[in-house]
Amino acid sequence: MGFAHTSIQRLRARWHRLAAIPFLALALLSPAQTQWTSVGPDGGDARAFAAVPGQPQHLYLGTVNSWIYESSDGGTSWRRLSRLSASDDLVIDHIVVDPRNPARIYAAAWVVDHPDGGLWLSLDGGRTWAEVSALHGQSIRSFAIAPENPDLLFAGTLQGVFRSADAGASWTQISPAGSREIHEVESLAIDPADPDTIYAGTWHLPWKTTDGGKTWHNIKKGVIDDSDVFSIIIDPAQPKIVYASACSGIYKSLSAGEAFRRIQGIPSTARRTRILRQDPQHPETVYAGTTEGLYKTTDAGHTFHLMTSDDVIVNDVSIDPADSDHILLATDRGGVLASTDGAKSFAASNTGFSERKVEALIVDANDPHRLYAGVVNDKSYGGAFVSSNGGAGWKQIADGLGGRDVFVLAQAADGTLLAGTNSGIFGLPPDSSSWQPRSTIANTLVKTATETLKGTRVHIEKRVKDQLRQMDGRVFAIDLSGDSWLAATTGGIYTSRDQGATWQGGPVLGVAGYLSVTSHSSLMAAARPDGVVLSKDGGQTWWPMSIPTVLTRIHRVAFSSDGTLWLGAREGVYFTRNNGKTWMWAQRVPIVDIDDLYYDAASNRVLVSSRSSDFVYAMDPATLDWKWWQTGYKLSAVRAAGDRLLAASLYDGVLIEPRAAVAELGRK
């Protein structure tokens, strides 16, 4: 059984073939544009550190979306350095800097839920990368360099163990090809005195060779059967001392792996020890980074103590060789955590590091510099964030959300924020610092009763209050622009006439899964994947609207100020000026598979984006003229903040349009 934590089991955007020929021509012929800038919120998933030998303040950091970050101040701040490839699904778990030439860097990667990955090489300090063709497509789960010979490299993949004797120029498999035992190699360790002695930890126990891979033998004595071996370290001063971490616990060997004993002290639950690190100054001190916190031993493994809360998921540990009290953790959700007191306490160290999945983004109605973002997958580290300076700095505003994901944010006229989460709606008044539930469903039912009037039994309809209940499903969309507030949820369409104190509604036309809602004066519209409904009485009654038969999946609906209803679907952008009697296709807007469509009243533009594209489109609803920008990132939504555009990205936080960006004109 292999290890891939659920936090990186992300929904990867599906690539769709673009049906619009003008778009293909545009993409090929367009001039280079300045890439948009990620401005936070800081944090997210961090995977692996690498320090430049002899320069402990110079660090690299790997992520789950192909990006590598760099720090020149020991991890106090970070900057985006480069992306390994155009894909955004590479999990970079190993970065190695050549000790003879710090400009030469190796980055090994794998892909979640797919047997893919590879090795990349940089010769200019990480600014540019080239894939090593010999390991193309290999899902590399472990990577090591021989301590005494930097030309010797080792890669552990799903197929086995590979070695290069020429600094990565060529590679040879040194584990038996097609072996039913030595595959899915999650960890590697090279004996510091003998590079022919190699330890390999697989998803089902550890192995060892002492002749450079000609022969291998299992070193499972003392290890519980079927243990995923995540990390192996060798004491550089005493190579017979070997530590190994597995799904079944932490093990120590005093006989170069020929026999292990399980170390006591770390509770045996569903915890996984992802990484072991030995203090270079104090070899009796070993850190164990687990999926339930960081543990530390100062007595060579006799006792371990939990140093963080048990909700910290540790992927890597970096120990400053010049100051062993300076510890960095690469974590899920929390990004980088730093300690200056030997792991007694930690604080976030994420300035410049943003790996957030932003699903919700709004701009304050009265202050274009005040931004709100909602993120998912980050539990207590996520929720909602606010920036009062256009994204230069962010503050988490998650009290009361209980670690819920935030899929939609909306602002009422009085400044109150509403958050649609994976479990109900929450409100944050302007003078409050804590969210409060606003998910009460208070429906009124019509019941028929039989009564006797003047000797005659008659049927009388009575309106009675239904039992109060709470929304407990995902909220897909909220519209607060009308007298009645409107929400689309997994339970159906709901309206509120008391500013969210109570909601009325449910399934409409027998369907509950509506994805988008919009209001204009007395009109309301709501979309589900295969249809649109319209209400002319504030949501009390709904009627089906005719839609183009060509549509196979609808994602968004929005009214523009002139009453035109816009629709974003898999097949592109459509609009109707007469409530569905006739529809027009905005055929000149060269984008399909629309995921977000939003009308910005301040600029009178329809903003369009797709999760399978890094392009942004803005269209004049009257003339159908349009402009486009290329952001360089996959997007989930686009919004306007004054004279600049913002975007919510799938994996890279909030993006902001560069001041120097010039929109390209489209054709009517």
C-alpha positions in Angstrom: 0.0 0.0 0.0 1.4 3.4 -1.0 1.2 6.7 0.7 -0.3 9.9 -0.8 -2.0 12.1 1.7 -5.6 13.1 1.0 -4.7 16.8 1.0 -2.9 16.4 -2.3 -5.7 14.3 -3.7 -6.9 17.4 -5.4 -9.4 17.7 -8.2 -7.1 18.3 -11.2 -8.6 20.3 -14.0 -9.6 18.2 -16.9 -8.1 19.1 -20.3 -10.7 19.6 -23.0 -10.1 19.9 -26.7 -10.8 23.5 -27.6 -13.4 23.5 -30.4 -13.0 27.2 -31.3 -10.5 27.5 -34.2 -10.0 31.3 -33.6 -8.7 30.5 -30.1 -6.1 28.1 -31.4 -4.9 30.7 -33.8 -4.9 33.4 -31.1 -2.9 31.2 -28.7 -0.3 30.5 -31.4 0.1 34.1 -32.7 -0.3 36.2 -29.5 2.7 38.1 -28.3 4.3 37.2 -25.0 2.5 38.6 -22.0 3.7 39.4 -18.5 2.7 36.7 -16.1 0.3 37.6 -13.4 1.6 37.7 -9.8 0.5 35.5 -7.0 -0.1 37.7 -3.9 -1.3 35.1 -1.3 -2.8 34.3 1.0 0.4 32.8 2.3 0.6 29.1 3.1 -0.7 25.9 1.6 1.1 22.6 0.9 4.9 22.5 1.1 6.7 19.2 0.4 10.5 19.2 0.4 13.5 21.4 1.4 17.1 21.5 0.0 19.9 23.7 1.4 22.8 24.8 -0.7 25.9 23.1 0.8 28.0 25.6 2.6 25.2 28.2 2.4 22.6 27.3 5.0 20.6 30.5 4.4 20.1 29.6 0.8 17.2 27.1 0.5 14.9 25.6 -2.1 11.4 24.4 -1.5 9.3 21.9 -3.5 5.5 22.0 -3.9 2.6 19.8 -5.2 2.0 21.9 -8.4 5.4 21.8 -10.2 6.7 25.0 -8.6 10.0 25.5 -6.8 10.5 28.4 -4.4 13.8 29.9 -3.2 14.8 31.6 0.1 18.0 33.6 0.7 17.3 34.3 4.4 17.0 30.8 5.9 13.3 30.4 5.2 12.1 33.7 6.6 10.7 34.7 3.2 10.3 32.9 -0.1 9.9 33.8 -3.8 8.6 31.8 -6.7 11.7 30.7 -8.6 10.5 28.5 -11.5 8.1 25.8 -12.6 9.5 22.4 -13.7 7.2 22.0 -16.6 4.0 23.4 -18.1 2.0 20.9 -16.2 0.7 21.8 -12.7 0.5 18.3 -11.2 4.1 17.4 -10.3 4.7 16.6 -6.6 8.3 17.7 -6.0 9.4 15.6 -3.0 13.2 15.7 -3.6 15.5 18.5 -4.5 19.3 17.9 -4.5 22.0 20.5 -4.9 25.4 19.4 -6.3 27.9 20.1 -3.4 30.6 20.9 -6.0 28.5 23.2 -8.1 25.5 24.9 -6.4 24.2 26.0 -9.8 23.6 22.3 -10.6 20.3 21.2 -9.1 18.2 18.0 -9.5 14.4 17.9 -8.8 12.6 14.6 -8.7 8.8 14.4 -9.0 5.8 12.2 -9.3 2.1 12.7 -10.1 -0.9 12.0 -7.8 -3.1 9.1 -8.9 -1.1 8.5 -12.1 2.2 6.6 -12.7 4.0 9.5 -14.1 6.8 12.0 -13.2 10.4 12.3 -13.9 13.7 14.0 -13.1 14.6 17.6 -14.0 18.0 19.2 -14.1 19.0 22.9 -13.7 22.4 24.3 -14.5 21.6 27.9 -13.6 20.6 27.7 -9.9 17.0 26.7 -10.7 16.0 29.5 -13.0 15.5 27.1 -16.0 15.0 23.3 -16.1 15.3 20.5 -18.6 13.9 17.0 -18.1 16.3 14.1 -18.0 15.1 12.0 -20.9 16.3 8.7 -19.4 13.8 8.9 -16.6 11.0 10.4 -18.5 7.6 9.3 -17.2 9.1 7.6 -14.1 7.2 8.2 -10.9 10.2 9.1 -8.7 9.4 8.6 -5.0 12.9 8.8 -3.6 16.2 10.3 -4.8 19.7 10.4 -3.3 23.2 11.4 -4.0 26.3 9.5 -2.8 27.8 11.5 0.1 31.4 11.0 -1.1 30.8 11.0 -4.9 28.3 13.5 -6.3 28.5 11.9 -9.7 26.6 8.9 -8.2 22.9 9.5 -8.2 20.1 7.1 -7.2 16.4 7.2 -8.0 13.6 5.1 -6.5 10.6 4.7 -8.7 7.5 2.6 -9.0 9.5 0.3 -11.2 12.6 -0.1 -8.9 16.0 1.4 -8.2 18.0 3.3 -10.8 21.6 4.6 -10.7 23.6 7.1 -12.6 27.4 7.2 -12.5 27.8 10.3 -14.6 25.8 13.0 -12.7 22.5 12.1 -14.3 23.6 11.8 -18.0 22.6 8.1 -18.2 20.7 5.8 -16.0 20.7 2.0 -15.3 18.2 0.0 -13.3 20.1 -1.8 -10.6 17.1 -3.6 -9.0 15.8 -6.7 -10.9 13.7 -5.5 -13.8 10.1 -6.6 -13.4 10.7 -7.6 -9.8 7.6 -8.5 -7.8 9.4 -7.4 -4.6 11.7 -4.4 -5.2 9.3 -1.8 -6.7 7.4 1.2 -5.4 10.6 2.5 -3.8 9.6 5.2 -1.4 13.0 5.7 0.3 16.7 5.4 -0.3 19.8 5.7 1.8 23.4 5.4 0.6 26.2 4.3 3.0 28.5 7.3 3.5 31.6 5.1 3.3 30.5 2.7 0.6 28.2 3.8 -2.2 27.7 0.1 -3.2 25.8 -0.3 0.0 22.3 0.9 -0.7 19.1 0.7 1.4 15.7 0.8 -0.4 12.4 1.1 1.4 9.4 -0.1 -0.5 5.6 -0.1 0.0 6.1 -3.6 1.5 9.3 -3.7 3.6 13.0 -2.7 3.2 15.8 -4.1 1.1 19.5 -3.8 0.9 22.4 -4.4 -1.5 26.1 -4.4 -0.7 27.4 -4.9 -4.3 25.9 -1.9 -6.1 22.6 -3.7 -6.9 23.9 -7.0 -8.3 22.2 -8.8 -5.5 19.6 -7.7 -3.0 18.3 -9.2 0.3 15.3 -8.4 2.4 16.1 -6.7 5.8 12.7 -7.2 7.4 13.8 -8.9 10.7 11.9 -7.0 13.4 9.7 -5.1 11.0 6.0 -5.7 10.9 4.9 -7.4 7.6 3.6 -5.2 4.8 5.1 -2.0 6.2 5.4 1.0 3.9 9.0 2.3 4.5 8.9 6.1 4.1 12.3 7.1 5.2 15.7 5.6 5.9 18.7 7.4 7.5 22.2 6.2 8.3 24.3 7.7 11.1 27.2 9.2 9.2 29.6 8.6 12.0 28.4 5.1 12.8 27.0 3.6 9.6 25.8 0.5 11.4 23.2 2.6 13.1 20.2 2.8 10.7 16.8 4.3 11.4 13.7 3.5 9.3 10.2 4.9 9.4 7.2 2.9 8.3 3.4 3.0 8.5 3.8 0.6 11.4 6.2 2.9 13.4 9.8 3.9 13.7 12.6 1.2 13.8 16.3 1.3 14.7 19.0 -1.1 13.7 22.5 -1.4 15.3 23.6 -4.0 12.7 23.4 -2.1 9.4 19.8 -3.2 8.9 20.2 -6.9 9.5 17.9 -6.7 12.5 15.5 -3.9 13.6 13.7 -3.1 16.8 10.6 -1.0 16.9 11.1 2.2 18.9 8.5 2.9 21.6 7.1 6.3 22.4 5.1 7.3 19.3 1.5 6.1 19.7 0.5 3.4 17.2 -2.5 4.9 15.4 -3.1 5.7 11.7 -0.1 8.0 11.9 2.5 7.9 9.1 6.1 9.0 9.7 6.9 10.7 6.4 10.5 11.7 7.2 13.4 11.2 9.6 16.2 13.7 10.0 19.3 13.5 12.2 20.8 16.6 13.8 24.2 17.0 12.1 25.6 18.5 15.3 24.0 16.2 17.8 23.6 12.7 16.2 21.6 11.4 19.2 18.9 13.9 18.2 16.5 12.7 15.5 13.3 14.3 14.3 10.3 12.3 13.0 7.9 14.2 10.8 4.6 12.4 10.9 1.0 13.0 9.7 0.1 13.7 13.2 2.8 16.1 14.3 6.6 16.4 14.8 8.3 14.1 17.2 11.8 14.4 18.6 14.3 12.2 20.4 17.4 13.5 22.1 18.5 10.1 23.4 19.0 8.2 20.1 15.5 6.9 19.9 14.9 5.6 23.5 12.2 8.2 24.0 10.2 10.4 21.6 8.2 13.5 22.4 5.6 15.3 20.5 6.8 18.9 19.7 3.8 20.3 17.8 0.1 19.8 17.9 -1.1 16.6 16.4 -2.9 18.3 13.5 0.3 19.3 11.8 1.1 17.1 8.8 4.9 17.1 8.3 6.3 16.3 4.9 10.0 17.3 5.5 12.3 18.7 8.2 15.3 20.9 7.6 17.9 21.4 10.3 20.3 24.4 9.9 23.8 22.8 10.0 25.2 26.1 11.5 22.4 26.4 14.2 20.7 23.2 15.2 18.0 25.1 17.1 16.8 26.5 13.7 14.3 24.0 12.4 12.0 24.3 9.4 9.0 22.1 8.7 7.3 21.6 5.3 3.7 20.9 6.0 0.4 20.2 4.4 -2.0 23.3 4.6 0.3 25.2 7.0 3.2 25.8 4.5 6.5 26.4 6.2 6.8 26.4 10.0 10.0 27.7 11.7 11.5 27.2 15.1 14.5 29.0 16.6 14.4 27.1 19.9 15.0 23.5 18.9 11.4 22.7 18.0 10.0 23.9 21.3 7.8 26.3 19.4 7.0 27.0 15.8 5.6 30.0 13.9 4.5 30.3 10.3 7.3 31.4 7.9 5.4 31.8 4.6 6.0 35.3 3.4 6.0 35.0 -0.4 4.8 31.3 -0.3 1.3 30.8 -1.6 0.0 27.4 -2.6 -3.7 28.0 -1.9 -6.6 26.6 -3.8 -8.8 29.7 -3.9 -12.5 29.0 -4.8 -14.0 32.3 -3.7 -12.9 35.9 -4.4 -14.7 39.2 -3.9 -13.7 42.9 -3.8 -15.2 45.1 -1.2 -17.9 47.3 -2.7 -16.6 50.5 -1.1 -12.8 49.8 -1.2 -11.2 48.2 -4.2 -8.0 47.6 -2.2 -9.9 45.4 0.3 -10.1 41.8 -0.9 -11.6 38.7 0.5 -10.6 35.1 -0.5 -12.1 31.8 0.4 -9.9 28.6 0.3 -10.5 24.9 0.4 -8.5 21.8 1.6 -6.7 23.7 4.3 -9.0 23.1 7.4 -7.8 25.1 10.4 -5.2 26.9 8.2 -7.8 27.9 5.7 -11.4 29.3 5.6 -11.5 32.9 4.7 -8.8 35.7 4.4 -8.9 39.5 4.1 -6.4 41.9 2.6 -6.8 45.6 3.1 -3.9 46.6 0.8 -4.7 44.9 -2.5 -3.1 41.6 -1.7 0.2 42.8 -0.2 -0.8 41.2 3.1 -3.5 38.9 4.3 -5.2 38.1 7.6 -7.1 34.9 8.3 -10.7 35.4 9.3 -11.8 31.9 10.1 -13.1 31.9 13.7 -16.4 30.2 13.8 -16.0 28.4 10.5 -14.8 25.2 12.2 -12.2 24.4 9.5 -14.9 24.4 6.7 -14.0 24.9 3.1 -15.2 28.2 1.7 -16.6 27.9 -1.9 -18.3 31.3 -2.2 -18.2 34.7 -0.6 -20.7 37.5 -1.0 -21.1 41.0 0.6 -24.4 42.6 1.6 -25.1 46.3 1.3 -24.3 46.9 5.0 -20.9 45.2 4.6 -21.9 41.9 6.1 -20.0 39.0 4.5 -21.7 35.6 3.8 -19.6 32.5 3.3 -21.0 29.5 1.5 -19.1 26.4 2.8 -19.1 22.7 2.4 -21.6 22.6 5.2 -23.9 25.6 5.3 -23.8 29.4 5.2 -22.1 31.6 7.7 -22.2 35.4 8.3 -19.6 37.9 9.4 -21.0 41.4 10.3 -18.7 44.4 9.8 -18.1 44.8 13.5 -17.5 41.1 14.3 -14.4 38.9 14.2 -16.3 35.6 14.3 -18.5 33.9 11.8 -22.0 32.9 12.9 -24.2 30.2 11.3 -26.9 31.6 9.0 -28.2 28.2 7.8 -31.6 27.9 9.4 -34.2 26.6 7.0 -37.7 27.8 8.0 -40.2 26.6 5.4 -43.9 27.1 5.4 -46.0 24.1 4.3 -49.5 24.0 2.9 -51.5 21.2 4.5 -55.0 20.1 3.8 -57.3 19.6 6.8 -60.9 18.4 6.9 -63.3 20.4 9.0 -67.0 20.5 9.5 -68.7 23.8 8.7 -72.4 24.2 9.3 -72.8 20.5 9.1 -70.8 20.0 6.0 -67.3 18.5 5.9 -65.0 20.6 3.8 -61.3 20.5 2.9 -59.3 23.6 4.0 -55.8 24.5 3.1 -53.7 25.8 6.0 -50.2 27.3 5.9 -48.1 25.8 8.8 -44.5 26.2 9.8 -42.3 23.3 9.1 -39.8 22.1 11.7 -36.7 24.2 11.6 -33.6 22.5 10.2 -30.1 23.5 9.2 -28.4 23.4 5.8 -25.7 20.8 6.0 -24.6 20.5 2.4 -22.3 22.4 0.1 -23.2 26.0 -1.0 -22.4 26.7 -4.6 -23.5 30.3 -5.1 -25.0 33.3 -3.2 -26.5 36.5 -4.6 -27.2 39.3 -2.2 -28.0 42.0 -4.8 -31.8 41.9 -4.5 -34.4 42.4 -1.8 -34.5 38.7 -1.4 -31.1 36.9 -0.9 -30.6 33.8 -3.0 -28.5 30.7 -2.6 -27.8 27.5 -4.6 -26.9 24.5 -2.6 -26.8 20.7 -2.8 -30.3 20.8 -1.2 -31.8 23.1 -3.8 -32.5 26.8 -4.2 -33.1 29.0 -1.1 -34.2 32.6 -0.6 -34.1 34.8 2.5 -36.1 38.0 3.2 -34.5 38.6 6.6 -30.8 39.0 5.7 -30.0 35.4 6.1 -31.6 34.8 9.5 -33.8 32.2 7.9 -34.1 30.6 4.5 -36.9 29.1 2.5 -36.8 26.7 -0.4 -35.5 23.3 -1.4 -35.5 21.2 -4.6 -37.0 23.1 -7.6 -38.8 21.1 -10.3 -37.7 18.0 -8.5 -34.0 18.8 -8.7 -31.7 19.8 -5.8 -28.3 20.3 -7.4 -28.3 23.9 -8.6 -24.8 25.4 -9.2 -25.4 29.1 -9.9 -27.9 31.9 -9.1 -28.4 35.5 -10.2 -30.9 38.3 -9.5 -32.0 41.4 -11.5 -34.8 43.6 -10.2 -37.7 41.2 -9.6 -36.2 38.4 -11.7 -34.2 35.5 -10.4 -32.4 32.7 -12.4 -30.8 29.6 -11.3 -28.8 27.0 -13.2 -28.2 23.3 -12.8 -25.9 21.3 -15.1 -28.7 20.5 -17.5 -31.1 23.4 -17.2 -32.1 26.9 -16.1 -35.1 28.0 -14.1 -36.6 31.5 -13.8 -38.6 33.3 -11.1 -40.5 36.5 -11.4 -41.8 36.7 -7.8 -38.7 36.7 -5.7 -38.2 32.9 -5.7 -41.7 31.9 -4.5 -42.4 30.1 -7.8 -40.0 28.9 -10.5 -40.5 28.1 -14.1 -38.3 26.1 -16.6 -36.5 28.2 -19.2 -35.8 27.0 -22.6 -32.1 26.6 -23.4 -30.0 25.9 -26.5 -30.2 22.1 -27.3 -26.5 22.1 -28.0 -25.6 22.6 -24.3 -24.3 19.6 -22.4 -23.3 21.2 -19.1 -24.1 24.6 -17.6 -21.9 26.1 -14.9 -22.8 29.8 -14.4 -25.6 32.3 -15.0 -25.4 36.1 -14.5 -27.6 39.1 -15.3 -26.0 42.2 -16.7 -27.4 45.6 -15.9 -29.6 45.8 -19.0 -31.4 42.5 -18.0 -29.5 40.3 -20.4 -29.1 36.8 -18.9 -25.6 35.3 -19.6 -24.8 31.7 -19.5 -21.4 30.0 -19.2 -21.3 26.4 -20.3 -19.1 23.7 -21.6 -19.8 24.9 -25.2 -19.0 28.5 -24.5 -20.9 31.8 -23.7 -24.6 32.3 -24.5 -27.0 35.1 -23.8 -30.7 35.9 -24.0 -32.3 39.4 -23.9 -35.9 38.1 -23.6 -35.8 35.6 -20.8 -35.1 32.6 -22.8 -37.3 33.0 -25.8 -34.3 33.3 -28.0 -30.6 32.6 -27.3 -27.5 33.9 -29.0 -24.0 32.3 -29.0 -21.1 34.7 -28.3 -19.2 32.9 -31.0 -16.4 35.3 -31.3 -15.3 34.8 -27.6 -12.7 32.1 -28.2 -13.1 30.0 -25.1 -15.1 26.9 -24.2 -15.6 24.8 -21.0 -16.6 28.0 -19.1 -16.4 27.5 -15.3 -16.9 31.0 -14.2 -18.9 33.9 -15.7 -19.4 37.1 -13.7 -20.9 40.5 -14.5 -18.9 43.4 -13.1 -21.3 46.4 -12.8 -18.6 49.0 -12.1 -16.8 48.3 -15.4 -19.9 47.0 -17.3 -18.0 43.9 -18.4 -18.8 40.2 -18.4 -15.7 38.4 -17.1 -15.1 34.8 -18.3 -12.6 32.1 -17.3 -12.1 28.3 -17.5 -10.3 25.9 -15.1 -8.7 24.3 -18.1 -7.2 27.5 -19.4 -4.9 30.3 -18.1 -6.7 33.0 -20.2 -9.1 35.7 -18.9 -11.7 37.3 -21.1 -13.7 40.5 -20.6 -16.7 41.3 -22.9 -18.8 44.4 -23.4 -22.4 43.1 -23.0 -23.8 45.7 -25.5 -21.2 45.6 -28.4 -19.9 42.0 -27.7 -16.3 43.4 -28.2 -13.9 41.5 -26.0 -10.4 41.7 -24.6 -8.1 38.9 -23.3 -5.2 38.4 -20.9 -3.0 35.4 -20.3 -2.2 34.9 -16.6 0.1 31.9 -16.7 -2.0 30.0 -14.1 -5.1 27.8 -14.1 -8.1 29.8 -12.8 -11.3 29.3 -10.9 -12.7 32.9 -11.0 -11.9 36.4 -12.2 -13.0 39.7 -10.6 -12.3 43.4 -11.0 -10.7 45.7 -8.4 -10.7 49.2 -9.7 -8.7 49.4 -12.9 -7.0 46.0 -12.4 -8.2 42.4 -12.6 -7.8 39.7 -10.0 -8.1 36.0 -10.3 -8.6 33.1 -8.0 -6.3 30.2 -9.0 -6.6 26.5 -8.6 -3.3 26.0 -6.8 -1.5 29.4 -6.6 -3.5 31.7 -4.4 -4.9 35.0 -5.6 -3.4 36.5 -8.8 -3.2 40.1 -9.7 -2.8 41.7 -13.1 0.5 43.4 -13.7 0.4 47.1 -14.1 2.3 46.8 -17.3 -0.2 44.2 -18.7 -1.9 45.3 -21.9 -5.1 43.5 -22.9 -5.3 42.0 -26.4 -8.3 43.1 -28.4 -10.8 40.5 -29.7 -13.1 40.7 -32.7 -16.7 41.4 -32.5 
